[in-house]
């Protein structure tokens, strides 16, 4: 393992010729985590999510009915809640812990802070590296877009080493800065699917938080007894549903450690809205989101040539915030 120098930005990221270990798969979900099954304990109106190896790492409101477990890929009912002991598969989530080191994290944020941040909605600050887009009219302009920042080159290279991220070529990078003093948050939303592709990739820096997932679809979710086996042991087993809950009443908490990488695909990308609540920003948090192109802008797509031009600009890594 050695060091890789990125342009003139001064960022050094550890590199390796060996790809990471293959991600575990369960119930249609890919998860990467070194941690064992999380333990949920309670104090009055709050629930603490604990790692057996590291101790308490998050504090969640008891109003959450389900917590995502990256080891099994299931959303599990919290202890002492109405849904304790119940669960349902939550497909489309991949969580990679310690994607960058503490030193890399500090250097990435230092380099971001050299450029100005623009005030955005709900107490956030923002840096955009991408084309200017009117999603309502489905039009875009490349004027002013000079590519992703130079310090992201090694991050993008490293993404492609992980199972499920092969061939990932981002055309846009959005940095969001959250701060409790500003009441930072982001409302439940779905990312655009006209321009942005199947995989939504976010790097969580500086502090842990919780991504809250909700779905407004009518109907109910079928619940099963919460699995206690390892993911590989669940492949050939069938757990009969025996309880249901209205979709609109369900919120799933995905705990995000600092320096972790989250990938949303499939149902988690297109059907479940994601949000960050104010109560889950307890210190400065920087989120770096990378987006790839949709099929319309890919090979054989209706706007293939424009897609090729966007990729050429993005992957030159000469960008400044637009």
C-alpha positions in Angstrom: 0.0 0.0 0.0 1.4 3.4 -1.0 0.4 7.0 -1.5 -1.2 8.6 -4.5 -0.7 12.3 -5.2 -3.6 14.3 -6.7 -2.6 17.0 -9.1 -1.4 20.2 -7.3 -4.1 20.0 -4.6 -1.8 18.3 -2.1 -4.2 15.5 -1.2 -2.6 12.1 -0.4 -4.9 9.1 -0.4 -3.9 5.6 0.5 -4.1 3.3 -2.6 -3.9 -0.4 -3.0 -3.7 -2.6 -6.0 -6.0 -5.2 -4.4 -9.7 -4.6 -4.6 -11.7 -4.7 -1.3 -13.2 -7.8 -0.1 -16.5 -8.9 -1.7 -19.6 -7.4 -0.2 -22.0 -9.6 1.7 -25.4 -10.1 0.1 -28.7 -10.8 1.7 -32.4 -10.5 0.7 -31.4 -8.6 -2.5 -29.3 -6.2 -0.6 -25.5 -5.7 -0.7 -23.9 -4.6 2.6 -20.3 -4.1 3.6 -19.6 -3.8 7.3 -17.0 -5.1 9.8 -19.4 -4.7 12.6 -21.6 -7.4 14.2 -25.4 -7.1 14.5 -26.2 -3.7 16.2 -27.5 -3.7 19.7 -30.4 -1.3 20.6 -30.7 0.0 24.1 -33.1 2.6 25.5 -33.0 5.6 27.9 -36.4 7.3 28.4 -37.5 8.6 25.0 -34.3 7.8 23.1 -32.7 4.7 21.6 -29.0 4.2 21.4 -27.5 2.1 18.6 -24.4 0.3 19.8 -21.7 -1.6 18.1 -20.4 -4.6 20.2 -16.8 -3.7 19.4 -17.0 0.1 19.6 -19.8 0.9 22.1 -22.5 3.5 21.5 -22.2 5.3 18.2 -25.5 6.9 17.6 -28.5 8.3 19.4 -31.8 7.9 17.6 -35.3 9.1 18.5 -37.6 6.4 19.7 -40.1 7.4 17.1 -38.2 5.3 14.6 -39.9 2.0 14.1 -37.2 0.3 12.1 -33.4 0.5 12.0 -31.4 -0.8 9.0 -28.9 -3.5 9.7 -26.1 -3.6 7.2 -25.0 -7.1 8.2 -28.4 -8.7 7.1 -29.8 -6.0 4.8 -33.1 -6.0 6.8 -34.9 -3.1 8.5 -35.4 -4.3 12.1 -37.9 -3.2 14.6 -36.3 -1.4 17.6 -36.4 -3.0 21.0 -39.3 -1.9 23.3 -41.2 -0.6 20.2 -44.4 -1.9 18.8 -42.4 -3.7 16.1 -39.7 -5.3 18.3 -38.9 -8.7 16.9 -40.3 -7.9 13.4 -38.4 -6.9 10.2 -38.6 -6.7 6.5 -36.0 -6.9 3.7 -34.7 -3.4 2.7 -33.1 -3.8 -0.7 -30.8 -1.4 -2.5 -28.4 -0.3 0.3 -24.7 -0.7 0.4 -22.7 0.7 3.3 -18.9 0.7 3.3 -17.4 1.8 6.6 -14.0 3.5 6.8 -14.0 4.3 3.1 -11.3 7.0 3.8 -9.0 7.4 6.8 -9.2 10.2 9.4 -6.2 11.8 7.7 -7.8 11.6 4.3 -11.1 12.9 5.7 -9.4 16.0 7.2 -7.5 16.7 4.0 -10.6 16.4 1.8 -12.5 18.9 3.9 -9.5 21.2 4.1 -9.4 21.3 0.3 -13.1 21.9 0.0 -12.9 24.8 2.5 -10.4 26.6 0.2 -13.3 27.3 -2.2 -16.4 29.4 -1.2 -19.6 27.7 0.0 -22.9 29.0 -1.1 -25.9 29.2 1.2 -28.5 26.7 0.3 -31.9 25.6 1.7 -32.7 24.5 5.2 -29.5 25.8 6.7 -27.1 23.9 4.4 -24.1 25.3 2.5 -23.3 23.9 -1.0 -20.6 23.4 -3.6 -21.7 22.1 -7.0 -19.4 20.6 -9.6 -21.7 19.8 -12.6 -23.8 21.1 -15.4 -26.6 23.6 -14.8 -29.8 21.7 -15.0 -33.5 22.6 -15.3 -35.1 19.3 -14.2 -38.7 20.5 -14.8 -37.9 21.3 -18.5 -35.3 18.6 -18.8 -32.7 20.9 -20.2 -29.0 21.4 -19.2 -26.1 23.7 -20.0 -22.4 22.9 -19.7 -21.3 26.5 -19.5 -19.0 27.0 -16.5 -18.7 23.3 -15.8 -15.0 22.4 -15.9 -15.1 19.0 -14.3 -15.0 17.4 -10.8 -12.4 18.8 -8.4 -8.8 17.5 -8.7 -8.9 16.1 -5.1 -11.7 13.8 -6.1 -9.7 11.8 -8.7 -8.4 9.2 -6.2 -11.8 8.9 -4.5 -13.4 8.1 -7.9 -10.7 5.6 -8.7 -11.3 3.9 -5.3 -15.0 3.7 -5.9 -14.5 1.4 -8.9 -12.7 -1.2 -6.8 -15.8 -2.2 -4.8 -18.3 -4.8 -5.9 -21.4 -3.1 -7.1 -19.5 0.1 -8.2 -17.7 -1.3 -11.1 -17.7 1.1 -14.0 -19.1 3.9 -11.9 -18.2 7.2 -13.7 -19.7 10.3 -11.9 -20.6 13.3 -14.0 -21.6 15.5 -11.0 -20.4 16.1 -7.5 -22.3 18.0 -4.8 -20.8 18.9 -1.5 -23.2 19.8 1.3 -22.1 21.3 4.6 -24.4 20.7 7.6 -24.1 22.6 10.9 -26.3 22.4 14.1 -26.0 26.1 14.7 -27.7 26.7 11.3 -30.4 24.1 11.9 -29.2 22.2 8.8 -31.4 19.5 7.4 -32.7 18.2 4.1 -36.4 17.3 3.5 -37.5 13.8 2.3 -36.9 13.6 -1.5 -36.1 11.4 -4.4 -33.2 12.3 -6.6 -33.9 13.0 -10.3 -34.0 10.0 -12.6 -34.0 11.8 -16.0 -30.3 12.8 -15.9 -28.9 10.9 -12.9 -28.5 7.1 -13.1 -29.1 4.1 -11.0 -26.4 4.4 -8.4 -26.5 7.3 -5.9 -23.2 7.5 -4.0 -22.5 9.6 -0.9 -19.5 10.0 1.4 -20.2 11.0 4.9 -17.5 13.1 6.5 -16.6 14.6 10.0 -19.5 13.3 12.1 -22.0 10.4 12.2 -25.6 11.0 11.3 -28.8 9.1 10.4 -30.4 8.9 6.9 -34.1 8.6 7.3 -36.0 6.7 4.7 -39.8 7.0 4.1 -42.2 5.9 1.4 -45.5 7.5 0.5 -46.9 4.6 -1.5 -50.3 3.2 -0.6 -50.6 -0.3 0.7 -48.8 -2.2 3.4 -45.4 -3.8 4.1 -45.4 -7.5 5.1 -43.3 -8.2 8.2 -41.5 -11.3 9.2 -39.8 -12.4 12.4 -36.5 -10.6 12.6 -33.7 -12.8 11.3 -31.0 -13.8 13.8 -28.8 -15.7 11.4 -25.8 -14.5 9.4 -26.7 -13.2 5.9 -25.4 -16.3 4.1 -27.6 -18.5 6.2 -30.7 -16.7 5.1 -30.3 -17.4 1.4 -32.1 -20.7 1.4 -34.5 -20.0 4.2 -38.1 -18.8 3.8 -39.6 -16.7 6.6 -43.4 -16.5 6.2 -44.9 -13.0 6.7 -47.3 -12.8 9.6 -47.9 -9.1 10.2 -48.2 -5.9 8.2 -47.8 -2.2 8.6 -48.9 0.7 6.4 -46.1 2.0 4.1 -46.9 5.6 5.0 -46.3 4.9 8.7 -42.9 3.4 8.3 -39.6 5.3 8.6 -36.3 3.4 8.4 -33.1 4.8 10.0 -29.8 4.1 8.3 -27.0 5.0 10.7 -24.0 6.5 8.8 -20.7 6.5 10.6 -18.2 9.2 9.8 -16.0 8.3 6.8 -18.5 5.8 5.5 -19.8 5.5 2.0 -23.4 4.9 1.2 -24.8 3.6 -2.1 -28.5 3.6 -2.9 -29.9 1.6 -5.8 -33.1 0.0 -6.9 -36.0 0.5 -4.5 -33.9 2.5 -2.0 -33.0 4.9 -4.8 -36.3 5.2 -6.7 -39.1 4.4 -4.2 -37.9 5.4 -0.7 -37.4 9.1 -0.1 -34.3 10.0 2.0 -33.8 12.9 4.4 -31.6 14.2 7.2 -33.4 15.5 10.2 -32.1 18.5 12.2 -31.9 16.3 15.4 -29.4 14.1 13.7 -26.9 16.9 13.0 -25.0 17.2 16.3 -21.7 18.5 14.8 -20.4 19.8 11.5 -21.1 17.2 8.8 -19.9 17.3 5.1 -21.6 15.0 2.6 -20.1 14.4 -0.8 -22.5 13.0 -3.3 -21.5 11.6 -6.7 -24.0 11.0 -9.5 -23.7 9.0 -12.7 -25.6 9.4 -15.9 -28.9 7.8 -16.7 -29.4 5.3 -19.6 -30.7 8.2 -21.8 -27.2 9.7 -21.8 -25.3 6.5 -21.9 -24.2 4.3 -24.8 -27.1 3.8 -27.2 -29.2 6.4 -25.4 -31.1 9.2 -27.1 -28.6 11.8 -25.8 -25.4 9.6 -26.0 -23.3 12.4 -27.5 -24.2 14.9 -24.8 -23.5 12.2 -22.2 -20.0 11.6 -23.6 -19.2 15.3 -23.6 -20.4 15.6 -19.9 -18.2 12.7 -18.9 -15.2 14.1 -20.8 -15.5 17.4 -18.9 -16.3 15.7 -15.5 -13.4 13.3 -15.6 -10.8 16.0 -16.5 -10.8 16.8 -12.8 -10.2 20.5 -13.4 -13.3 21.8 -11.8 -14.2 24.6 -9.5 -17.6 25.1 -7.8 -20.2 26.5 -10.3 
